[in-house]
C-alpha cells in the first residue's frame, strides 16, 4: 500500500463513521514512525482536529512498561470533541509480556472515535494475540523516501 492509499483508507473510514480495527504498520526502515506521523498530521489537518487528540506512546529505546500502557489506554475512554482521536504506539515490539496483555482489551474493543495505529520494524517480536487483533498494512513507500524530511 502506498502512502496516499493508506491516507485515503483512513479518511474513507472516518467519512463512513466506521469502527477502526487497529492497524499495524511494519516496515524495516528507520523512518517508519516519521512517515506515519506525516500521514497522521495530514489527516488531522484535513479534518481540523486539534493536535491534542493525537496520543503517542513514544519509543524511548526501552521496553514499554505496563504502567505506561495503562496510562496511555486510560485516555481512550474520554470522548473527543472532534470526529476522532488517534492512538499511536511506536515500536510495539518493545512491549513487555505484561504490557502486551494489558493492551489486548484496548485492541479488541476499539471505540468508534478511536483510531489505533501500531508501528514496528518487524512483526517477529510481537505477540501472536496482538497480531490477531490488528490489520497489518503492507506498505510500499520507497518512492516517498526522497520526499521525506531526510
Protein Blocks (a to p, Z undefined) as FASTA:
>chain_A
ZZklmmmmmmmmmmnopacdddddddddfklmmmmmmmmmmmmmmnopafklpccdddeh
iacdfklmmmmmmmmmpccfbfbdcdddehkllpcfklmmmmmmmmmmccfklccddddf
bfklpcfklmmmpccddddfklmmmmmmZZ
